[in-house]
Amino acid sequence: MKRGCELSEWKKGDAMKASNVMFIDQTLGHVLGRRCLSVTELNDIKQKIAHMAQVIFDIPLDALLSSPEYTDINLSDVRIGVKPDLDKIKAAKALGCGRIKICLDFTGLREIPSLAAAVETALKHGMETSVCIINGLDCYGGDMAIFRKLAEEYNLRSYIVDDAESRLDSLNTYQWLVFWRENSSCMLEYNGHNTKGMATGNVLSAIMAGVQSVGVSIGSVGGYPAFEEVLMAMKHLLAMPVKVPDNLASWCRDVMDYAGYTCSLTKAVIGDHIFAHESGIHVDGIVKNSKLYEPFSPESVGLARKIVIGRHSGRASINLKLKQLNIDANQADVPEILAKVRRLALNQKAPVSDAQLRAVIREVAL
């Protein structure tokens, strides 16, 4: 197998070639597996996610059959997931969906005949067919020859390599997907999981390995790679020409709310407090060069920088906070203001609120 590809080796040309990577959303399918949504809620989630990126929605057949109302939703951007079951494939076609994902939990080549029959049935019904190999990391040379033949014989759209058990780190993900890419004759997708906290890095490795589609979910709902993290990493680490919505954070939080999840204040990319700074050294650095502590601007994702006044604050923190609050204080008063807010924060074991800061400023000015 090839060694891993370093970021330093990732060139502008590579970024342009990979710029058509498709996101395969797992959010909606996960939510429908947990609870029933109204058609309005379902369509709202779809619209919000679709506004953020080019996306196909992976939804299990059983989830779509869980409510008779779902037969009326637009399935043009949906791919239905089934096991290699002929009746399930026919049921998916009856719903009017043109894309299908046939999922095989790989434990050996004895399952290939049933998979081939399922693929043949889907193609006879005119469905764009992908095959998801769960734990496909167990496939080796002989196995790959079988999968290559299957792809060529039935003109598969793609193989989806699903690391369901989060067995791989980023380096091994790259190596295995290069192996799959070089030994299969159709497009390649990657579906990772965040059990070990490496999902975003693994997706980047997958893209660098030449994968054309990646499974993601908003806010890492369901344990999949977080869409917003992958999007920003593609833009800022891989220098790919992807578009980031101005309101990325609020839209992601809205989707998480629909899904029944609370977004942590410190959630990467979209958390409301990720651009909060208290330390005087940090704030001074932010004023001089924001890239010292912020990989991208808060405004680029619809957030705002927050200056927290507390026991670690310095003069730069006070001055920047005064500017944010449009308060014209005497600079000679700043040292005393700083001393008082530090004591206050220490005594109450919490940062000083804007109202408390204003009160301190009035007290010092008397």
C-alpha positions as CSV (number, residue, x, y, z in Angstrom):
1,M,0.0,0.0,0.0
2,K,1.0,3.6,-0.6
3,R,2.2,5.7,2.3
4,G,0.0,8.6,3.5
5,C,-0.2,11.9,1.7
6,E,1.0,14.8,3.7
7,L,-0.9,18.1,3.7
8,S,2.3,19.7,2.4
9,E,2.1,17.5,-0.7
10,W,-1.5,18.5,-1.4
11,K,-1.3,21.0,-4.2
12,K,-3.7,23.5,-5.7
13,G,-4.3,21.2,-8.6
14,D,-5.3,18.4,-6.2
15,A,-7.8,20.8,-4.5
16,M,-9.4,21.7,-7.8
17,K,-9.7,18.1,-8.8
18,A,-11.4,17.3,-5.5
19,S,-13.7,20.3,-5.6
20,N,-16.7,18.3,-6.8
21,V,-16.8,16.1,-3.7
22,M,-20.4,15.3,-2.9
23,F,-21.7,15.3,0.7
24,I,-24.0,12.4,1.6
25,D,-26.1,13.5,4.5
26,Q,-26.7,11.1,7.3
27,T,-28.6,13.5,9.6
28,L,-32.1,13.0,8.3
29,G,-31.9,9.3,8.2
30,H,-30.6,9.2,11.8
31,V,-33.3,11.5,13.1
32,L,-36.1,9.5,11.3
33,G,-34.7,6.4,13.0
34,R,-35.2,8.0,16.4
35,R,-38.5,9.7,16.0
36,C,-41.3,10.5,13.6
37,L,-41.1,14.0,12.0
38,S,-44.0,15.8,10.4
39,V,-43.6,16.3,6.6
40,T,-43.1,20.0,7.3
41,E,-40.3,19.3,9.8
42,L,-38.7,16.8,7.4
43,N,-38.8,19.3,4.5
44,D,-37.5,22.1,6.6
45,I,-34.4,20.0,7.6
46,K,-33.9,19.0,4.0
47,Q,-34.1,22.6,2.7
48,K,-31.7,23.9,5.4
49,I,-29.1,21.3,4.7
50,A,-29.5,21.6,0.9
51,H,-29.0,25.3,1.1
52,M,-25.6,24.8,2.8
53,A,-24.1,22.4,0.3
54,Q,-24.7,20.1,-2.6
55,V,-26.0,17.0,-0.9
56,I,-27.7,13.6,-1.3
57,F,-29.8,12.4,1.7
58,D,-29.2,8.8,2.8
59,I,-32.5,7.5,4.3
60,P,-33.2,3.8,5.3
61,L,-36.2,2.3,3.6
62,D,-37.8,1.4,7.0
63,A,-37.7,5.1,8.0
64,L,-39.5,6.2,4.9
65,L,-42.1,3.5,5.5
66,S,-42.7,4.5,9.1
67,S,-45.3,7.1,8.2
68,P,-47.8,7.1,5.2
69,E,-47.2,10.9,5.0
70,Y,-43.7,10.3,3.8
71,T,-44.9,8.9,0.5
72,D,-45.6,12.5,-0.6
73,I,-42.1,13.9,0.0
74,N,-39.7,14.8,-2.9
75,L,-37.2,11.9,-3.3
76,S,-35.2,13.4,-6.1
77,D,-32.3,14.1,-3.7
78,V,-32.7,11.0,-1.6
79,R,-30.9,7.6,-1.7
80,I,-32.8,4.8,0.0
81,G,-30.8,2.3,2.0
82,V,-31.7,-1.4,2.1
83,K,-30.2,-4.8,2.8
84,P,-29.7,-7.2,-0.1
85,D,-33.4,-8.1,-0.1
86,L,-35.3,-8.3,-3.3
87,D,-38.7,-7.3,-1.8
88,K,-37.1,-4.3,-0.1
89,I,-35.6,-3.1,-3.4
90,K,-39.0,-3.4,-5.0
91,A,-40.6,-1.5,-2.2
92,A,-38.0,1.3,-2.6
93,K,-38.8,1.5,-6.3
94,A,-42.5,1.7,-5.5
95,L,-41.9,4.8,-3.5
96,G,-40.5,6.5,-6.6
97,C,-36.9,6.8,-5.6
98,G,-34.3,6.6,-8.3
99,R,-31.3,6.0,-6.1
100,I,-30.6,3.0,-3.9
101,K,-27.8,1.9,-1.5
102,I,-27.5,-1.8,-0.9
103,C,-25.8,-2.4,2.4
104,L,-23.7,-5.5,3.0
105,D,-22.1,-6.3,6.3
106,F,-19.0,-8.0,4.9
107,T,-18.1,-11.2,6.6
108,G,-17.0,-13.2,3.6
109,L,-17.5,-13.9,-0.1
110,R,-20.4,-16.3,0.6
111,E,-22.7,-13.2,0.6
112,I,-21.8,-12.2,-3.0
113,P,-24.5,-14.2,-4.8
114,S,-27.3,-12.5,-2.8
115,L,-25.6,-9.1,-3.3
116,A,-25.4,-9.7,-7.1
117,A,-29.0,-10.7,-7.2
118,A,-30.0,-7.5,-5.3
119,V,-27.9,-5.3,-7.6
120,E,-29.4,-6.9,-10.7
121,T,-32.9,-6.3,-9.4
122,A,-32.2,-2.7,-8.6
123,L,-30.7,-2.1,-12.1
124,K,-33.7,-3.8,-13.8
125,H,-35.9,-1.2,-12.0
126,G,-33.8,1.6,-13.4
127,M,-32.3,2.6,-10.1
128,E,-28.9,4.2,-9.7
129,T,-27.2,1.7,-7.5
130,S,-24.4,2.0,-4.9
131,V,-23.1,-0.8,-2.7
132,C,-22.1,-0.1,0.9
133,I,-19.5,-2.5,2.2
134,I,-19.7,-2.3,6.0
135,N,-16.4,-3.2,7.4
136,G,-15.0,-3.3,3.9
137,L,-11.6,-2.9,5.5
138,D,-11.5,-6.7,5.8
139,C,-11.4,-7.0,2.0
140,Y,-8.1,-8.0,0.4
141,G,-6.7,-8.8,-3.1
142,G,-9.0,-11.8,-3.9
143,D,-12.0,-10.1,-2.5
144,M,-11.4,-7.0,-4.4
145,A,-11.2,-8.9,-7.7
146,I,-14.8,-10.1,-7.0
147,F,-16.0,-6.6,-6.2
148,R,-14.3,-5.2,-9.3
149,K,-16.0,-7.8,-11.5
150,L,-19.3,-7.0,-9.8
151,A,-18.9,-3.3,-10.5
152,E,-18.0,-3.8,-14.1
153,E,-20.7,-6.4,-14.8
154,Y,-23.5,-4.3,-13.3
155,N,-22.2,-0.8,-14.0
156,L,-22.4,0.2,-10.3
157,R,-22.4,3.9,-9.5
158,S,-20.2,3.6,-6.5
159,Y,-18.8,1.5,-3.7
160,I,-19.2,2.9,-0.2
161,V,-16.5,1.9,2.2
162,D,-18.0,2.1,5.7
163,D,-15.6,2.0,8.7
164,A,-18.5,1.2,11.0
165,E,-16.3,0.3,14.0
166,S,-14.0,3.3,13.6
167,R,-11.0,1.0,13.3
168,L,-8.8,3.3,11.3
169,D,-6.8,6.5,11.9
170,S,-6.3,9.1,9.2
171,L,-3.1,7.5,7.8
172,N,-4.7,4.1,7.5
173,T,-7.9,5.5,6.1
174,Y,-5.8,7.1,3.3
175,Q,-3.9,3.9,2.6
176,W,-7.0,1.7,2.5
177,L,-9.0,4.0,0.3
178,V,-6.2,4.3,-2.2
179,F,-6.2,0.5,-2.2
180,W,-9.9,0.5,-2.9
181,R,-9.7,3.2,-5.5
182,E,-7.0,1.4,-7.4
183,N,-8.7,-2.0,-7.3
184,S,-12.3,-1.1,-8.0
185,S,-13.7,0.2,-11.3
186,C,-16.4,2.6,-10.1
187,M,-16.7,5.7,-8.0
188,L,-15.7,5.5,-4.3
189,E,-17.4,6.9,-1.3
190,Y,-16.3,6.9,2.4
191,N,-18.6,6.7,5.4
192,G,-16.8,7.1,8.7
193,H,-17.8,7.3,12.3
194,N,-16.6,9.4,15.3
195,T,-16.2,6.7,18.0
196,K,-12.6,7.7,18.5
197,G,-12.9,11.4,17.7
198,M,-11.0,11.1,14.4
199,A,-13.9,11.3,11.9
200,T,-13.1,14.7,10.4
201,G,-9.5,13.9,9.9
202,N,-10.4,10.6,8.3
203,V,-12.8,12.3,5.9
204,L,-9.9,14.7,4.8
205,S,-7.7,11.6,4.3
206,A,-10.5,10.1,2.2
207,I,-10.7,13.2,0.0
208,M,-7.0,13.2,-0.4
209,A,-7.2,9.5,-1.4
210,G,-9.5,10.4,-4.3
211,V,-12.9,9.6,-2.8
212,Q,-15.7,11.4,-4.6
213,S,-18.4,11.4,-1.9
214,V,-18.3,11.5,1.9
215,G,-20.9,10.7,4.5
216,V,-21.5,13.5,7.1
217,S,-24.1,14.8,9.5
218,I,-24.8,18.2,11.0
219,G,-23.1,18.6,14.3
220,S,-21.9,15.0,14.2
221,V,-25.5,13.9,14.9
222,G,-25.5,10.1,15.1
223,G,-21.7,9.9,15.4
224,Y,-20.9,10.7,11.8
225,P,-18.3,13.2,10.7
226,A,-19.5,16.7,11.4
227,F,-20.5,18.4,8.1
228,E,-19.5,21.9,9.3
229,E,-16.0,20.7,10.4
230,V,-15.4,18.9,7.2
231,L,-16.6,21.9,5.1
232,M,-14.3,24.4,6.9
233,A,-11.3,21.9,6.8
234,M,-11.8,21.5,3.1
235,K,-11.7,25.2,2.7
236,H,-8.9,26.1,5.1
237,L,-6.7,23.0,5.2
238,L,-7.1,21.5,1.8
239,A,-7.6,24.9,0.1
240,M,-10.6,23.6,-1.9
241,P,-12.9,26.2,-3.5
242,V,-16.0,25.3,-1.4
243,K,-18.6,27.9,-0.5
244,V,-19.4,28.5,3.1
245,P,-22.8,29.9,3.9
246,D,-22.7,33.2,6.0
247,N,-25.2,31.7,8.4
248,L,-23.6,28.3,8.7
249,A,-23.6,28.3,12.5
250,S,-27.3,29.2,13.0
251,W,-28.5,26.8,10.3
252,C,-26.6,23.9,11.7
253,R,-27.9,24.7,15.2
254,D,-31.5,24.8,13.8
255,V,-31.1,21.4,12.3
256,M,-29.6,20.0,15.5
257,D,-32.6,21.5,17.4
258,Y,-35.0,19.7,15.0
259,A,-33.0,16.5,15.6
260,G,-33.4,16.8,19.4
261,Y,-29.8,17.7,20.1
262,T,-28.4,20.6,21.9
263,C,-25.4,22.3,20.4
264,S,-22.5,22.8,22.9
265,L,-21.4,26.4,23.3
266,T,-17.9,25.2,22.5
267,K,-18.8,22.9,19.5
268,A,-16.2,23.3,16.9
269,V,-17.1,25.8,14.1
270,I,-20.7,26.5,15.2
271,G,-20.6,26.8,19.0
272,D,-21.7,30.2,20.3
273,H,-18.6,30.6,22.5
274,I,-15.8,29.3,20.3
275,F,-14.7,32.9,19.6
276,A,-14.8,33.9,23.3
277,H,-11.5,35.3,24.7
278,E,-10.7,36.2,28.2
279,S,-6.9,36.1,28.6
280,G,-5.2,39.4,28.2
281,I,-2.5,37.9,26.1
282,H,-5.0,36.2,23.8
283,V,-7.0,39.4,23.4
284,D,-3.9,41.4,22.7
285,G,-3.0,38.9,20.1
286,I,-6.5,39.0,18.5
287,V,-6.3,42.7,18.2
288,K,-2.9,42.6,16.5
289,N,-3.5,39.5,14.3
290,S,-6.7,37.5,14.7
291,K,-5.2,34.5,12.9
292,L,-2.9,33.8,15.9
293,Y,-5.9,32.3,17.7
294,E,-8.7,32.0,15.1
295,P,-8.3,29.8,12.0
296,F,-11.1,31.7,10.4
297,S,-13.1,34.8,11.2
298,P,-16.3,34.5,13.3
299,E,-18.2,36.4,10.6
300,S,-17.5,33.8,8.0
301,V,-19.8,31.3,9.8
302,G,-22.3,33.9,11.2
303,L,-20.8,34.2,14.7
304,A,-19.3,37.1,16.6
305,R,-16.2,37.5,18.7
306,K,-16.9,37.7,22.4
307,I,-14.6,39.4,24.9
308,V,-15.0,37.8,28.3
309,I,-14.1,40.0,31.2
310,G,-12.8,38.0,34.1
311,R,-9.8,37.3,36.4
312,H,-7.5,36.6,33.5
313,S,-8.3,39.8,31.6
314,G,-5.8,42.5,30.8
315,R,-5.9,46.1,29.6
316,A,-6.4,45.0,26.0
317,S,-9.5,43.0,27.0
318,I,-10.9,46.1,28.8
319,N,-10.2,48.4,25.9
320,L,-11.7,46.1,23.3
321,K,-14.8,45.4,25.5
322,L,-15.3,49.2,25.9
323,K,-15.1,49.6,22.2
324,Q,-17.7,46.8,21.7
325,L,-20.0,48.4,24.2
326,N,-19.5,51.9,22.7
327,I,-18.2,53.2,26.1
328,D,-15.8,56.2,26.0
329,A,-13.9,55.7,29.2
330,N,-10.9,57.7,30.5
331,Q,-7.8,55.7,29.8
332,A,-6.4,56.7,33.1
333,D,-9.3,54.8,34.8
334,V,-8.6,51.5,32.9
335,P,-6.1,50.1,35.5
336,E,-8.6,50.6,38.3
337,I,-11.4,49.2,36.3
338,L,-9.3,46.2,35.5
339,A,-8.4,45.6,39.2
340,K,-12.0,45.9,40.3
341,V,-13.4,43.5,37.7
342,R,-10.6,40.9,38.4
343,R,-11.6,41.0,42.1
344,L,-15.3,40.8,41.2
345,A,-14.8,37.8,38.9
346,L,-12.6,36.0,41.5
347,N,-15.2,36.6,44.3
348,Q,-18.2,35.4,42.2
349,K,-16.2,32.6,40.5
350,A,-17.6,33.7,37.2
351,P,-16.9,36.2,34.4
352,V,-18.2,39.8,34.8
353,S,-21.4,40.5,32.9
354,D,-21.7,43.6,30.7
355,A,-24.1,45.2,33.3
356,Q,-21.6,44.6,36.1
357,L,-18.8,46.1,33.9
358,R,-20.9,49.2,33.3
359,A,-21.5,49.5,37.0
360,V,-17.8,49.3,37.8
361,I,-17.0,51.9,35.1
362,R,-19.6,54.3,36.7
363,E,-18.1,53.7,40.2
364,V,-14.6,54.4,39.0
365,A,-15.6,57.5,37.2
366,L,-17.2,59.1,40.3
